[in-house]
Amino acid sequence: MLPGFALANTYTAVLEWDVPTQYEDGTALAPAEILGYTVHYGKSSGNYQYTLPVGAGSTTVDVTGLTSGTWYFALTVTSTELEESAFSTEVSAKLSAGKPKKPVLRFRERRRALD
């Protein structure tokens, strides 16, 4: 390490979710109709400054490089018709020294259905 320089503590949040199975109108959504997911996150509730695309075959992702403080996360799903869902229910994690460096956050509800 160079004198006078210190690496900032960074954290990782592990996000997990279930594959959505229906559109908002209640019709079935097949896994083959899912193009992918987008994780939206930021340091203010409902204000997501960052996005992270995730492939359709994944239901978990590590969000790395997070600094201390509270982080808020929401998920959207995009269909092969390029329709994007509304935000999932928001989850949050408070990251600080002395706490586990890898909290696991789960999106486990049906609000991710597409329009």
Buried (B, 14 or more C-beta within 10 A) or exposed (E): EEEEEEEEEEBBBBBEBEBBEEBBEEEEBEEEBBBBBBBBBBBEEEEBEBEBEBEBEEEEBEBEEBEBEEBBBBBBBBBEEEEBBEBBEBBBBEBEEEEEEEBEBEBEEEBBBBE
